[in-house]
Amino acid sequence: MSISKDETMLSPPPPFDPTKPSTPISFPIKTLQDLASRSYFDSFHFPFNRSSVSLRQNIGSLPDRSRLLVCHDMKGGYVDDKWVQGCGNNKGFAIWNWYLMDVFVYFAHSLVTLPPPCWTNTAHRHGVKVLGTFITEWDEGKATCKELLATKESAQMYAERLAELAAALGFDGWLINIENVIDQVQIPNLKTFVSHLTKAMHSSVPGSLVIWYDSVTVKGSLAWQDQLNEMNKPFFDICDGIFMNYTWKENYPKASAKIAGERKHDVYMGIDVFGRGTFGGGQWKANVALDLLKSSDVSAALFAPGWVYETDQPPDYHTAQNKWWSLVEKSWGIVQTYPQSLPFYSDFNQGLGSHVSLQGQKLSDAPWYNISCQSLQPLLEFNEGNKSETMKVTVDGREASYNGGGNISFKGTLKRNAHYTTRLFKPNLQLSGSHISVSYSVKSDERSMLGILLRFSTPSQETKSLVMAPNEYMHRFGDMFLPCLRRTTSDWTVHETNLLMDGHTLTEISALCYGPDDLAEETNTQGYSALLGHISINSQQKTKPFPPASAWVIDAHNIEIVPGDSGSRTLSCKLEWRLKHPEEDSVFTRYNVYGEKLNSSDYRSRKVMEEPRSEKVFLGTAHVDAYYVSDMVFGPDVKKVRFVIQTWGEDGSWQELDASPNILVEAESLSSKLCCCGLI
């Protein structure tokens, strides 16, 4: 029987084969067979899914206080965030309120939910632990558990496989969610699974967590208890915490705290943000439950904060997101302080935007989404009413950026001789006897001035404030003044200063908005508009230079060239790079990748590249030492493609392109031969 064209177009795509080269994605493990066989480690995508940002060094065990756990559950998981190297949807879901939480769980309904590395990278950057999810559900889950728990040895083996995955991918533990009936005879093996997983995680990832979800009981029944009691406490006793189902009653938190005793902060009472049977109703009243849990001295677990995004809360996603999390802050308070060590750098990038810039110059004007690129986020206060009408302060990825794709926008009006301050960061940065340098970048009109206010705690616990602003306006403020050097880059002005604050602790970084002195009395107010591009604080001790291009080895693998229309071709390949002699302090977690199409079979020396005949096109950002170039289109006149890998430092610095390692790839045939690597 013949097949029509329409039927051909509707035929399903070939099944996903994780062993074949393709644009890197994150994906779950769906069967016990795949978990047991360790096939995930043989996938093409495995090396791309490793987190590159370690959890902040001073984060070990969780603090002994009420904690906030946030459980992702966004449209079933693996949406825009599955694209490891990012995608083009700058309207994708993101979280930037990390300073309000202690633990983040990536949740989906596949057997083994592995957190996409973008979440682990940005959560770790902010000091938040990240857990994956192991879940079994309903009849299929019962059959899975029968196999999982067949013997004590099988339970231990699967626990070890999960611990191995977390350690290899760089996340911090597991939420265990068994939502199906368990045969009573297998309950001992279920306990073995939980206890062995907890021990294996603690051994392989210090400070890791295994948290049990309140679902199946010690009798094997699927019966949510909504509180800690004798039906679920045996599981709680052999792991690091319990996530309570969200349909609890008002007196359950205190009753659970009493039973937990010294471990009351390991009890996480669930709150469904969608409000499905949850105490207080969730949604815009989620703070009702949070207030009660805080007063009961237990911890909270917010489930599905993507409600704001999924339900299109007005007036727009960014505003609604900031407003919703402000309720959490008012109820729970700030739990993460940063920076706590040098270097400190933030360009306020939220991991999505409408362009990418480098030192004020646009690299790309295409929309993008890559949460791994999110920098340390400011702790902006959400204000409504009169104050917000005076000055609107937002992180805005649409306007110009100094680096990356973010900025802080200040727009509003200022009265004559008035100024406006707003907090940006709440650090706990203890300073030594070495000088530090502080810099920030501004883009504004001539009458909108922007300074930085630094607050310190002295060794005698007194407070001290320093204002960093252009010199000619120093007389406006009573605080001690820091003179600034200024340099102009593109349309941005960079202000820099040095200071010595031995024994002091930096406790707050704020923005200071003010206008000129020459406003006439009858004018009284003026419009204000300024963008803050970045803030950087570094030690003035001599920094180690970037390794030269000759110190790197770059390889290109899986090269595929496919002919197209009118002589065009598309190139796909995997780029990998490494230092020939890696050193412990030469750790990089970010690289910009560029492609340069050359239309001559004779390539030029690096010196000649200072006057390039072709343009280096920004392709994307890598957070591991590999990048997959997918379907790069070039015309019939292109003979070679040069790929350049630009290394970034933790302090926001970057290697100059002409000093960066690069590789030439022949673009003429499928039998492409690599010309050189490193210095050309």
Secondary structure in CASP SS format (residue, H / E / C, confidence):
PFRMAT SS
TARGET T0000
AUTHOR 0000-0000-0000
METHOD secondary structure of the structure
MODEL  1
M C 1.00
S C 1.00
I C 1.00
S C 1.00
K H 1.00
D H 1.00
E H 1.00
T H 1.00
M H 1.00
L H 1.00
S C 1.00
P C 1.00
P C 1.00
P C 1.00
P C 1.00
F C 1.00
D C 1.00
P C 1.00
T C 1.00
K C 1.00
P C 1.00
S C 1.00
T C 1.00
P C 1.00
I E 1.00
S C 1.00
F C 1.00
P C 1.00
I E 1.00
K C 1.00
T C 1.00
L H 1.00
Q H 1.00
D H 1.00
L H 1.00
A H 1.00
S H 1.00
R C 1.00
S H 1.00
Y H 1.00
F H 1.00
D H 1.00
S C 1.00
F C 1.00
H C 1.00
F H 1.00
P H 1.00
F H 1.00
N H 1.00
R C 1.00
S C 1.00
S C 1.00
V C 1.00
S C 1.00
L C 1.00
R C 1.00
Q C 1.00
N C 1.00
I C 1.00
G C 1.00
S C 1.00
L C 1.00
P C 1.00
D C 1.00
R C 1.00
S C 1.00
R C 1.00
L E 1.00
L E 1.00
V E 1.00
C E 1.00
H C 1.00
D C 1.00
M C 1.00
K C 1.00
G C 1.00
G C 1.00
Y C 1.00
V C 1.00
D H 1.00
D H 1.00
K H 1.00
W E 1.00
V C 1.00
Q C 1.00
G C 1.00
C E 1.00
G C 1.00
N C 1.00
N C 1.00
K C 1.00
G C 1.00
F C 1.00
A C 1.00
I C 1.00
W C 1.00
N C 1.00
W H 1.00
Y H 1.00
L H 1.00
M C 1.00
D C 1.00
V E 1.00
F E 1.00
V E 1.00
Y C 1.00
F C 1.00
A C 1.00
H C 1.00
S C 1.00
L C 1.00
V E 1.00
T E 1.00
L C 1.00
P C 1.00
P C 1.00
P H 1.00
C H 1.00
W H 1.00
T H 1.00
N H 1.00
T H 1.00
A H 1.00
H H 1.00
R H 1.00
H C 1.00
G C 1.00
V C 1.00
K E 1.00
V E 1.00
L E 1.00
G E 1.00
T E 1.00
F E 1.00
I E 1.00
T E 1.00
E E 1.00
W H 1.00
D H 1.00
E H 1.00
G H 1.00
K H 1.00
A H 1.00
T H 1.00
C H 1.00
K H 1.00
E H 1.00
L H 1.00
L C 1.00
A C 1.00
T C 1.00
K H 1.00
E H 1.00
S H 1.00
A H 1.00
Q H 1.00
M H 1.00
Y H 1.00
A H 1.00
E H 1.00
R H 1.00
L H 1.00
A H 1.00
E H 1.00
L H 1.00
A H 1.00
A H 1.00
A H 1.00
L H 1.00
G C 1.00
F C 1.00
D C 1.00
G E 1.00
W E 1.00
L E 1.00
I E 1.00
N E 1.00
I E 1.00
E E 1.00
N C 1.00
V C 1.00
I C 1.00
D C 1.00
Q H 1.00
V H 1.00
Q H 1.00
I H 1.00
P H 1.00
N H 1.00
L H 1.00
K H 1.00
T H 1.00
F H 1.00
V H 1.00
S H 1.00
H H 1.00
L H 1.00
T H 1.00
K H 1.00
A H 1.00
M H 1.00
H H 1.00
S H 1.00
S H 1.00
V C 1.00
P C 1.00
G C 1.00
S C 1.00
L E 1.00
V E 1.00
I E 1.00
W E 1.00
Y E 1.00
D C 1.00
S C 1.00
V E 1.00
T C 1.00
V C 1.00
K C 1.00
G C 1.00
S C 1.00
L E 1.00
A C 1.00
W C 1.00
Q C 1.00
D C 1.00
Q C 1.00
L C 1.00
N C 1.00
E C 1.00
M C 1.00
N C 1.00
K H 1.00
P H 1.00
F H 1.00
F H 1.00
D C 1.00
I C 1.00
C C 1.00
D C 1.00
G E 1.00
I E 1.00
F E 1.00
M E 1.00
N C 1.00
Y C 1.00
T C 1.00
W C 1.00
K C 1.00
E C 1.00
N C 1.00
Y H 1.00
P H 1.00
K H 1.00
A H 1.00
S H 1.00
A H 1.00
K H 1.00
I H 1.00
A H 1.00
G H 1.00
E H 1.00
R H 1.00
K H 1.00
H H 1.00
D H 1.00
V E 1.00
Y E 1.00
M E 1.00
G E 1.00
I E 1.00
D E 1.00
V C 1.00
F C 1.00
G C 1.00
R C 1.00
G C 1.00
T C 1.00
F H 1.00
G H 1.00
G H 1.00
G C 1.00
Q H 1.00
W H 1.00
K H 1.00
A H 1.00
N H 1.00
V H 1.00
A H 1.00
L H 1.00
D H 1.00
L H 1.00
L H 1.00
K H 1.00
S H 1.00
S C 1.00
D C 1.00
V C 1.00
S E 1.00
A E 1.00
A E 1.00
L E 1.00
F E 1.00
A C 1.00
P C 1.00
G C 1.00
W H 1.00
V H 1.00
Y H 1.00
E H 1.00
T C 1.00
D C 1.00
Q C 1.00
P C 1.00
P C 1.00
D C 1.00
Y H 1.00
H H 1.00
T H 1.00
A H 1.00
Q H 1.00
N H 1.00
K H 1.00
W H 1.00
W H 1.00
S H 1.00
L H 1.00
V H 1.00
E H 1.00
K H 1.00
S H 1.00
W H 1.00
G C 1.00
I C 1.00
V C 1.00
Q C 1.00
T C 1.00
Y E 1.00
P C 1.00
Q C 1.00
S C 1.00
L C 1.00
P C 1.00
F E 1.00
Y E 1.00
S E 1.00
D C 1.00
F C 1.00
N C 1.00
Q C 1.00
G C 1.00
L E 1.00
G E 1.00
S C 1.00
H C 1.00
V E 1.00
S E 1.00
L E 1.00
Q C 1.00
G C 1.00
Q E 1.00
K E 1.00
L E 1.00
S E 1.00
D C 1.00
A C 1.00
P C 1.00
W E 1.00
Y E 1.00
N C 1.00
I H 1.00
S H 1.00
C H 1.00
Q C 1.00
S C 1.00
L C 1.00
Q C 1.00
P C 1.00
L C 1.00
L C 1.00
E C 1.00
F C 1.00
N C 1.00
E C 1.00
G C 1.00
N H 1.00
K H 1.00
S H 1.00
E H 1.00
T H 1.00
M E 1.00
K E 1.00
V E 1.00
T E 1.00
V E 1.00
D C 1.00
G C 1.00
R C 1.00
E C 1.00
A C 1.00
S C 1.00
Y C 1.00
N C 1.00
G E 1.00
G C 1.00
G C 1.00
N C 1.00
I E 1.00
S E 1.00
F E 1.00
K E 1.00
G E 1.00
T E 1.00
L E 1.00
K E 1.00
R C 1.00
N C 1.00
A C 1.00
H E 1.00
Y E 1.00
T E 1.00
T E 1.00
R E 1.00
L E 1.00
F E 1.00
K E 1.00
P C 1.00
N C 1.00
L E 1.00
Q E 1.00
L C 1.00
S C 1.00
G C 1.00
S C 1.00
H C 1.00
I E 1.00
S E 1.00
V E 1.00
S E 1.00
Y E 1.00
S E 1.00
V E 1.00
K E 1.00
S E 1.00
D C 1.00
E C 1.00
R C 1.00
S C 1.00
M E 1.00
L E 1.00
G E 1.00
I E 1.00
L E 1.00
L E 1.00
R E 1.00
F E 1.00
S E 1.00
T C 1.00
P C 1.00
S C 1.00
Q C 1.00
E C 1.00
T E 1.00
K E 1.00
S E 1.00
L E 1.00
V E 1.00
M E 1.00
A C 1.00
P C 1.00
N H 1.00
E H 1.00
Y H 1.00
M H 1.00
H H 1.00
R H 1.00
F C 1.00
G C 1.00
D C 1.00
M E 1.00
F E 1.00
L E 1.00
P C 1.00
C C 1.00
L E 1.00
R E 1.00
R E 1.00
T E 1.00
T E 1.00
S C 1.00
D C 1.00
W E 1.00
T E 1.00
V E 1.00
H E 1.00
E E 1.00
T E 1.00
N E 1.00
L E 1.00
L C 1.00
M C 1.00
D C 1.00
G C 1.00
H C 1.00
T E 1.00
L E 1.00
T E 1.00
E E 1.00
I E 1.00
S E 1.00
A E 1.00
L E 1.00
C E 1.00
Y E 1.00
G C 1.00
P C 1.00
D C 1.00
D C 1.00
L C 1.00
A C 1.00
E C 1.00
E C 1.00
T C 1.00
N C 1.00
T E 1.00
Q E 1.00
G E 1.00
Y E 1.00
S E 1.00
A E 1.00
L E 1.00
L E 1.00
G E 1.00
H E 1.00
I E 1.00
S E 1.00
I E 1.00
N E 1.00
S E 1.00
Q C 1.00
Q C 1.00
K C 1.00
T C 1.00
K C 1.00
P C 1.00
F C 1.00
P C 1.00
P C 1.00
A H 1.00
S H 1.00
A H 1.00
W E 1.00
V E 1.00
I E 1.00
D E 1.00
A E 1.00
H E 1.00
N E 1.00
I E 1.00
E E 1.00
I E 1.00
V E 1.00
P E 1.00
G C 1.00
D H 1.00
S H 1.00
G H 1.00
S C 1.00
R E 1.00
T E 1.00
L E 1.00
S E 1.00
C E 1.00
K E 1.00
L E 1.00
E E 1.00
W E 1.00
R E 1.00
L E 1.00
K C 1.00
H C 1.00
P C 1.00
E C 1.00
E C 1.00
D C 1.00
S C 1.00
V C 1.00
F C 1.00
T C 1.00
R C 1.00
Y E 1.00
N E 1.00
V E 1.00
Y E 1.00
G E 1.00
E E 1.00
K E 1.00
L E 1.00
N C 1.00
S C 1.00
S C 1.00
D C 1.00
Y C 1.00
R C 1.00
S C 1.00
R C 1.00
K C 1.00
V H 1.00
M H 1.00
E H 1.00
E C 1.00
P C 1.00
R C 1.00
S C 1.00
E C 1.00
K E 1.00
V E 1.00
F E 1.00
L E 1.00
G E 1.00
T E 1.00
A E 1.00
H C 1.00
V C 1.00
D C 1.00
A E 1.00
Y E 1.00
Y E 1.00
V E 1.00
S E 1.00
D E 1.00
M E 1.00
V E 1.00
F E 1.00
G C 1.00
P C 1.00
D C 1.00
V C 1.00
K C 1.00
K E 1.00
V E 1.00
R E 1.00
F E 1.00
V E 1.00
I E 1.00
Q E 1.00
T E 1.00
W E 1.00
G C 1.00
E C 1.00
D C 1.00
G C 1.00
S C 1.00
W E 1.00
Q C 1.00
E C 1.00
L H 1.00
D H 1.00
A H 1.00
S C 1.00
P C 1.00
N E 1.00
I E 1.00
L E 1.00
V E 1.00
E E 1.00
A C 1.00
E C 1.00
S C 1.00
L C 1.00
S C 1.00
S C 1.00
K C 1.00
L E 1.00
C E 1.00
C E 1.00
C E 1.00
G E 1.00
L C 1.00
I C 1.00
END
